Amino acid sequence: MYSFVAPLRSCSDFPSVLRDWIELLCAQCNNYPKTLQTDNAKEFISASFCQYISSNGIIITPSLPYSPQENGEAERLNCTLGDMACSMFLESNLSTNFGFILT
């Protein structure tokens, strides 16, 4: 499993960011990814996104709803990234006016 992290202003930015990443990956490796595992979020199942994915031979593998254990690697990565972001924010001594929510 490979991980790719990109900041998003909103969830609606996701499809275009992932398309750019897939095209970069294809340019570097001369091949599209074979599968994309998702958690059935609406960003993953929009008609235009599914059309792009299927036109490039990528198979979407959705997990069952409300079962984060099926996405264990992604959930763990999210936790690790959240911890890292919180640590960097706390070490930066920035004021809480920046709107960063520590969870």
N, C-alpha and C positions, 0 to 999 in steps of 0.2 A: 504494500500500500504506500502510495506517495501522497504527500500533503502539499497543499498550495494555500497560502493565506493572502488575502487582499482586503484592504479596508473598503467598506461599502457605506455610502451615505444613507441608503435605504435598501430594503429587500428587493425593491423593483430594479435595482442596478445589477442584481445577481446574474440574470441570463446573459447580458452583454459582457460582463467580466469573465464569466465561464467560457463563453464563445471565444473571446480573445485568448484565454489561456489554452483552450483546446487547439486553436490555430497555431499558437506558439509551440506547443508540444508536438503537433504534427510537423511543423517546419523543422524542428530539431531532430525528431526521431523518424521522420518519413512515414508515420503511421498514426492513425487515430486511436484513442483508447478503446478498449473492447467493451467495457462496462462502466456504468456510473451508478453507484449505490446511493440511494436517496432515502429521506424519511417521509416522503409524500407531501412535503411542503408545497404550497401553491406555486412557488417560484419554479419548482421542478416539473410541474405537470401542466403548465400553460401550453396551449396548442402550438404556438410559434416555437417554443423551446423544444417540445417533443418532435416537431417537424425537423428542426435543425439536427437534433440528436439522431433521429432515425435516418435522415438523408446521408449521414456520415457513418452509418453502420454501427452506431454505439447502442448497446442494450441498456435500458434503464432497469435497475434492480431495486424495487421499492421494499422498504421494511414494513412490517405490520404497524398499523396505527397504535400509538401509545405503548410502544415496546422499545424503549431506548436501548435495552440490552442487545437488540439485534444490530445496533450501530455502535457497538462497544468501542471500537477503535476511534471513530469520529467523536463520540461523547468524551472519551478520555482526552483526545486532542483539544477539544473545546475547553475542558476543565484546565488543562495545562496552559493554554493560551490565556485564559481568563486570569489565572494565577500570575502569569508573567506580566500581563497588562496592569494588574493591581499593584504588583511590586514596583514596576517602573513608575507608576503614577505616585505612589507613596514616596519613593526615593527622589522624585523630581521636586518635591516641596511646592508643587503648584497649588493654588487655592482651589477649593471645591466649586468655584464659579465656572469651571470648565465643563461642568455637566457630566463628568465621568461618574458613573454609578458603581460603587464597590459592592460586589455581591459575594 
